[in-house]
Amino acid sequence: MSLNTDHYLSIARGIITGSPPDLKTLQDICKTPDADIFNLLPGADLIRNFYKGKKIHLCTICNAKSGKCSEDCGFCPQSVFHQTQIDNYPLIGKEEFTQIPKSLSDTPVNRYSVVTSGRGLGSDEVDLVAQAFSSLEETRLSYCASLGIIQDRDFDVLRKAGVTRYHHNLETAESHFKKTCTTHTFNDRVDTIKRAQQAGFEICSGGIFGIGETDSQVLELALELKRLDIDAVPLNFLSPIPGTRMEGLSNLTPLKCLKIIALFRYVLPEKDIFICGGRQLNLKQLVPYMFYAGSNGIMTGNYLTTQGESLDDDMEMITQLGFEALN
């Protein structure tokens, strides 16, 4: 369906004045052809600017436990079901754990997240992570943990250690989930998010795209995140890794990535939208347009198993575009 810029701007103005689009309108956005993707961006940019201004969130992660994951997520090189060339190591120690946040104290990065492989850490490992967080000196950084499916007592332990946000991606739409993972369910992930919310955490949850989902399933995921009232939404784009079940998938284009970002901004106007793994590979020369498509945050530095951009390079891009890092 081909619609002009004025049409999308009208939708955006409705959103910022309290009249969100109905399902049919969002479905029409999903059907926007590649040739018309740039018509979507002014509206998405208007929404982002209204709710978030020119401030860009910067976050970075620590891969604190890598590989040998019992789950069979088809895109993930850390799964024991895949034969890949990645580093495998157990939970890192406190000294290594604290190196990154110490190095970030004088940078524009405002959130540090610890990520571990596996279905979920056991309570003894959660205690070690919490002890490491507790040992950090007070800084301007906010702390996030991504430790998988954990117990209720573990959430309480992390909260007491100063962690304010829990990350747990839904990964994809419920209707596509079984084609992505069979060792746990979509509802397992939703339940984990709800328990983290009940424990008082902000929630960071999004998905990965280019794993065989349809446009309508992209919208399905966005609407589920809206229903769950997620605080921050990381959008990842598949980097096909040799040895994984999805190594042969490559159906994303830079324009399709921009459409996904814009759709999420129309659905989730007030939320933080971060562009994370796969942005360089999939957006290519259009990387800077991710902000005009509606994102207001990026993960800087390396990802879990692939390289990202340096903080200096990301800051140069942000500055050149007339944005600034959120302090």
C-alpha positions in Angstrom: 0.0 0.0 0.0 1.5 3.3 -1.1 0.7 6.3 1.2 2.4 9.7 1.1 4.3 11.6 3.7 1.4 13.8 4.7 -0.7 10.7 5.5 2.0 9.4 8.0 2.5 12.8 9.5 -1.3 13.0 10.1 -1.0 9.6 12.0 1.9 11.0 14.0 0.1 14.2 14.9 -2.8 12.1 16.1 -0.5 10.1 18.3 1.1 13.1 20.0 -2.4 14.6 20.6 -3.8 11.5 22.2 -5.4 9.7 19.2 -3.4 6.5 18.6 -3.9 4.7 15.3 -6.3 1.7 15.1 -5.2 -1.8 14.1 -6.1 -1.3 10.5 -3.8 1.8 10.3 -0.9 -0.1 11.8 -1.5 -3.0 9.4 -1.3 -0.5 6.5 2.0 0.7 7.8 3.2 -2.9 7.8 2.3 -3.1 4.1 4.4 0.0 3.1 6.5 -1.1 0.1 10.3 -0.5 0.1 9.9 2.3 -2.4 7.8 4.3 0.0 9.7 3.6 3.3 11.1 7.2 3.5 7.5 8.5 3.5 7.2 6.8 7.0 10.2 8.5 8.5 9.0 12.1 9.0 6.1 10.9 11.1 8.2 8.6 13.2 10.8 11.4 13.6 8.0 13.7 14.8 6.9 11.2 17.4 10.4 10.6 18.6 11.2 14.3 18.8 8.0 15.0 20.7 8.5 12.4 23.4 12.3 12.1 23.5 13.8 15.2 21.9 17.4 15.1 20.6 18.7 13.0 23.5 20.1 9.5 22.6 20.5 6.8 25.3 23.7 4.9 25.2 24.0 1.5 26.8 26.7 -1.2 26.8 26.8 -4.8 27.9 29.2 -7.3 29.4 29.0 -10.9 28.2 29.5 -12.3 31.6 28.9 -16.0 30.8 29.3 -17.3 27.2 28.2 -20.4 25.3 27.0 -23.9 26.2 23.4 -22.7 26.4 20.9 -25.5 26.8 18.3 -23.7 24.7 17.8 -24.2 20.9 17.1 -20.6 19.7 17.8 -20.9 16.0 19.7 -17.6 15.6 22.1 -18.0 18.6 25.7 -19.2 18.2 25.8 -19.8 22.0 23.4 -22.8 21.8 24.8 -26.3 22.4 22.6 -27.3 19.5 24.9 -25.4 17.1 28.6 -25.9 16.1 30.0 -22.4 16.1 33.3 -20.7 16.7 32.7 -18.6 19.8 34.3 -18.3 23.2 32.9 -20.5 25.9 33.5 -19.5 29.5 31.8 -19.7 32.9 30.6 -16.7 35.0 33.3 -14.1 35.2 34.8 -13.0 38.5 34.0 -9.8 40.4 37.2 -8.0 39.3 36.5 -8.6 35.6 32.8 -7.8 36.2 33.6 -4.3 37.5 36.2 -3.3 34.9 33.7 -2.1 32.4 31.6 0.2 34.6 34.8 1.7 36.1 35.9 2.5 32.5 32.5 4.1 31.7 32.4 6.6 34.6 33.6 9.5 32.5 31.8 8.6 29.3 28.3 9.5 27.9 27.2 5.8 28.4 24.3 5.8 30.9 23.4 2.1 31.3 25.5 -1.0 31.9 24.0 -4.4 31.5 25.3 -7.8 32.5 24.2 -10.6 30.2 24.7 -14.4 30.7 24.0 -17.4 28.5 21.8 -20.3 29.4 18.1 -20.8 30.2 18.7 -18.9 33.5 21.3 -18.5 36.2 21.0 -20.6 39.3 20.5 -18.7 42.6 24.1 -19.2 43.6 25.3 -17.5 40.4 22.7 -14.7 40.8 24.1 -14.1 44.3 27.6 -13.7 42.8 26.3 -11.2 40.2 24.5 -9.3 42.9 27.6 -9.2 45.0 29.5 -7.8 42.1 26.9 -5.1 41.5 26.9 -4.2 45.2 30.7 -3.7 45.1 30.5 -1.0 42.5 31.0 2.5 43.7 28.1 4.9 43.1 28.3 6.4 39.6 25.9 8.1 37.2 25.4 4.6 35.5 22.2 2.7 35.8 22.4 -1.1 36.0 20.6 -3.8 34.1 20.7 -7.6 34.3 19.9 -10.2 31.6 20.2 -13.5 33.4 17.4 -15.5 31.7 14.5 -17.2 33.5 15.3 -16.9 37.2 13.4 -17.3 40.5 11.4 -14.7 42.4 14.0 -14.6 45.2 16.7 -13.8 42.6 14.8 -10.7 41.5 14.7 -9.5 45.1 18.4 -10.1 45.5 19.2 -8.1 42.3 17.0 -5.2 43.4 18.8 -5.0 46.7 22.1 -4.9 44.8 21.1 -1.8 42.9 19.9 -3.3 39.6 16.9 -1.2 38.3 16.1 -2.9 35.0 15.7 -6.5 33.9 16.3 -7.4 30.3 14.4 -10.4 28.7 13.6 -10.4 25.0 10.5 -11.9 23.7 12.6 -12.5 20.5 9.7 -12.8 18.1 5.9 -12.9 17.8 4.1 -15.7 19.7 2.9 -17.1 16.4 6.5 -17.5 15.1 8.1 -18.5 18.4 8.0 -22.3 18.0 9.9 -21.9 14.7 12.6 -20.1 16.6 12.9 -22.0 19.8 11.4 -25.3 21.2 13.2 -25.7 24.5 11.0 -23.1 26.3 7.9 -21.3 25.4 6.8 -17.8 24.6 4.7 -17.8 27.8 7.8 -18.7 29.8 9.3 -15.4 28.6 6.1 -13.4 29.3 5.9 -14.9 32.8 9.5 -13.9 33.5 8.8 -10.4 32.5 5.7 -10.2 34.6 7.5 -11.5 37.6 10.3 -9.0 37.1 7.7 -6.2 36.9 6.1 -7.4 40.1 9.5 -7.3 41.8 9.8 -3.6 40.9 12.0 -3.7 37.8 11.8 -1.6 34.7 11.7 -4.0 31.8 13.9 -4.0 28.6 12.4 -6.4 26.1 12.4 -6.6 22.3 13.2 -9.0 19.6 15.4 -10.0 16.7 14.3 -9.6 13.1 15.2 -11.4 9.9 14.5 -14.8 11.3 11.7 -15.7 9.0 8.9 -13.6 10.5 6.3 -11.9 8.4 5.5 -8.2 8.5 2.3 -8.9 10.4 4.4 -10.9 13.0 6.6 -7.8 13.5 3.4 -5.9 14.3 2.2 -8.8 16.5 5.4 -8.5 18.6 5.2 -4.7 18.9 1.6 -5.0 20.1 2.5 -7.6 22.7 5.3 -5.4 24.1 2.8 -2.6 24.2 0.3 -4.8 26.1 3.1 -5.7 28.6 3.9 -2.0 29.0 7.6 -2.5 28.4 9.9 0.4 29.3 12.7 0.0 26.8 12.6 -2.0 23.5 15.9 -3.3 21.9 15.6 -4.1 18.2 18.2 -6.6 16.9 18.7 -7.6 13.2 20.0 -11.0 12.4 23.7 -11.5 11.8 23.6 -15.0 10.3 26.3 -17.0 12.1 27.8 -20.1 10.4 26.8 -23.2 12.3 23.5 -21.9 13.5 20.1 -23.2 12.2 19.5 -19.8 10.7 22.9 -19.3 9.0 21.2 -19.2 5.6 18.6 -16.6 6.4 19.3 -13.2 4.8 16.0 -11.5 4.0 16.5 -8.1 5.5 17.2 -4.9 3.6 18.3 -1.6 5.0 14.8 -0.2 4.1 13.0 -3.0 5.7 15.0 -2.4 8.9 14.0 1.2 8.8 10.3 0.2 8.4 10.6 -2.1 11.5 12.0 0.7 13.6 9.4 3.2 12.4 6.5 0.7 13.0 7.7 0.3 16.6 7.8 4.0 17.1 4.2 4.4 15.9 3.1 1.5 18.2 5.2 2.6 21.2 5.4 6.3 21.0 6.6 7.0 24.6 9.0 4.1 25.0 12.7 4.0 24.6 13.7 2.2 21.4 17.3 1.0 21.2 19.0 -0.3 18.0 21.3 -3.1 19.0 22.8 -6.2 17.3 23.2 -6.3 13.5 22.7 -2.6 12.9 25.9 -2.2 10.8 25.4 -5.4 8.8 21.8 -4.8 8.0 21.3 -1.0 7.9 24.6 -0.5 6.0 24.8 3.0 4.7 21.5 3.9 6.2 22.6 3.5 9.8 22.2 7.2 10.6 18.6 7.1 9.5 17.7 4.8 12.5 17.2 8.0 14.6 14.9 9.6 12.0 13.0 6.3 11.8 12.2 6.7 15.5 14.9 5.2 17.7 16.3 7.2 20.6 19.0 4.8 21.8 21.8 2.5 20.7 23.9 -0.2 22.2 27.5 0.9 21.8 30.6 -1.3 21.8 30.5 -5.0 21.1 27.5 -7.3 21.3 27.4 -10.8 22.7 29.2 -12.7 20.0 29.7 -10.0 17.2 31.5 -6.8 17.0 29.8 -3.4 17.2 31.0 0.2 16.8 33.3 2.0 19.2 31.9 4.6 21.5 34.0 7.3 19.8 32.6 6.4 16.4 29.0 6.3 17.7 29.5 9.7 19.4 30.9 11.2 16.2 27.8 10.0 14.3 25.4 11.3 17.0 27.1 14.7 17.1 27.2 15.1 13.3 23.5 14.4 13.1 22.7 17.2 15.6 21.8 14.8 18.5 23.4 14.5 21.9 24.0 11.8 24.4 21.6 11.6 27.3 23.4 12.5 30.6 
